[in-house]
Amino acid sequence: MALELVLLFVLGTISLLFFIRRVLNHTHRVQHLPPSPLALPIIGHFHLLGPLIHRSFQALSFRFGPIFSLRLGSVPCIVVTSPKLAKEFLKTHELSFISHARSNAIERITYDSSLAFSPYGPYWKFIKKVTVNELLSSHSVNKFHSIRADEYTRLLRLFSERAESCRAVNLSEELPRLCHNVIGQMMLGKYSTAVLSNTERAEEARLVVREATRIFGELNLCDFNMVWKKLDFQGFGKRIEDTHVKFDDLVENIVNQREKLRIKNNKMNEGEEDEKEVKDFLSILLDMLEDESGQHKEVGFSRVHIKALITDLFTASTDTTAIAMEWALAELINHPIVLEKAREEIDSIVGNGRLVEESDGPNLPYIQAIIKETFRLHPPVPMVTRISVEDCKVGEYVIPTNTMLFVNNWAIGRDPKYWEKPLDFWPERFLEHIGGGHTSGMDVRGQHFQFLPFGSGRRICPGINLTMNMVPSLVAAMIQCFDWKVIPSKKLNNDDVVEMDEKPGLTTPRAHDLVCFPVARFNLLNILKP
């Protein structure tokens, strides 16, 4: 009996020592992480998050400071809400946080080969180089100028017809449709009509793109715990699979039709497309795939990757650009003095004998300031997200591998420490001769860490050139040609004010469609090309 008691005492002592050591090690690790709210078992800090996560993170930063840690399910997270810390994570320690966090939806719908979300490595470097050089560089964007000009004209004609018949237009539908058409023709060229030749098919494609971007932005708890993934109690699994099947059917038909057309042309000894026609992105990708000696062989580039790029570019480019234009117009409607100043600039530089063009952009600094101010208050993507690929020491904290990083762009853009009158829509802050100060020289290219509408560094949004050509010119054309009368809101007392609520998403879409009556300021048909 005595021996048994001794053994029991020894085992108990050893167990206690192991327990104490484990607690001390855990405490040691926790002390190397930023401060954190109280977590609940299993779910972690999910109970602290509302539908608009960037707003929830901002509220937590008021309590815990500009950097804090969370646990979402079983996933450790760091949230940053200051320019200084954003620079630390995104520039000083960029290679430690070089990859984007991915979700089940993103991996499935983009064939786990997304340009935006692929891990940093040879494949990502290759597809980024190809996409930027052939589609999204300044030179390539300029090559496709005529496509955008034709789409601008089509949209303005629609507005003119609605103005003449006193009918409203839903800009939340028409602006994404324009962006969809532009990126579709840039990627697929005139041959896109082989698949998207009728209105019903084109509308189906647009709706699939919108559903994909909606799923990408929704909080799927299955991404944060393997057990939850098996249960799928939110029903995301079926939605993801249904969207993938629809999207795959769309891009498979596009690629298949083009391949058939290329075979037909080859048989007719027309292996080359008309030299006068700008070669679209899909043709370039298929040419590359057929080249047996190309660099693509080193990274295993295949037909599936072509489908992934088409899917990725449709989802990444359509909503963000359209949403930016919609927010800009809504802010201008709500700020008639700003709108009038913008029109005065347009009238003095462009006049009313022709439409504003993309080439006018550099000569319209107030329009550019309006777009920057829109991006500050309504960044196309409210948070820059990364995931750590190695342990990293940032200041006094040690961030372990596979920690999700959220840089809260939306909150930084509204922080009074870095912005004068942060909640006001005041484009003058970006004009040196009016706003002055440290904000006047800011651009959108990721070098000013209190203003990162497109992210920063190697993973900056590659569509920045296209967006900064389209958004200022089309917003300027819409206010040059039309007044915009809003449909009265039941929520607001002022009939001339647009509601500015957001809804959840990977982007920051408006909660309510922007439906307005366009009122022509002059006879637009006289200056629109036939």
PyMOL commands that set and color helices and strands:
alter all, ss='L'
color gray80, all
select helices_A, chain A and resi 2-31+46-48+53-64+83-92+94-97+104-109+122-136+138-143+145-164+171-194+199-217+221-224+226-231+236-267+281-290+295-299+303-334+336-349+358-363+365-377+409-412+427-430+437-439+457-459+464-481+524-526
alter helices_A, ss='H'
color red, helices_A
select strands_A, chain A and resi 67-72+75-80+169-170+383-387+392-394+397-399+404-408+482-486+515-520
alter strands_A, ss='S'
color yellow, strands_A
deselect
rebuild
show_as cartoon
